[in-house]
Amino acid sequence: FEELCRFAPHYNTMEAEEDKYVKFENGLRPDIKQLIGFNEIRDFPTLVNKSRICDKDGKAKANYYKAANEKSGKDLGRGKPYDKGGKKVNEGSIGGK
């Protein structure tokens, strides 16, 4: 974000600091924006650091639940494909022919 701000002279002044963090905050993912918005951070570097922490924590949480779900799924036999080609032994004897 900082690298792209250099092409917008409006954001390079001290008076535009508030505009910069509003623009940054509006570009965040909704889940991070919701967490950050409650804090009402008015310092741009702090806003960036808190956003990175929220993003990192969110990814760690997702990985934790993904790993836990995969572990429990293996024990219960979930996710195994059906046997499409196999027939039952007594399948042909039903029907009277």
C-alpha positions, 0 to 999 in steps of 0.5 A, a space after each residue: 500500500 505504501 509503495 502505491 501511495 507514492 504515485 498519489 501525491 495527495 497521500 504523501 502529506 502529513 495532513 492526508 494521514 487520516 485519508 491514508 488510513 481510511 483508504 487502507 482500512 476500507 481496502 481490508 477484507 471484511 473479517 479483518 476490517 470488522 476486527 480493526 474497526 472496533 479499535 478505531 486506530 488513528 495511527 497508520 503504522 499501528 493500523 498496518 501492524 494490527 492488520 497484519 497480526 489479524 491476517 496472520 492469526 486468521 490464517 493460523 486459525 483456519 489452518 488449525 481447524 483444517 488440520 483438526 477436521 482432516 484428523 477427525 475425518 480420517 477416523 470416521 471414514 469420511 471422504 472415501 469415494 463410493 465403489 462404482 464398479 462393484 456389484 453385490 454377490 446376491 444382486 442377480 438372484 433377486 427378481 425370480 429369473 
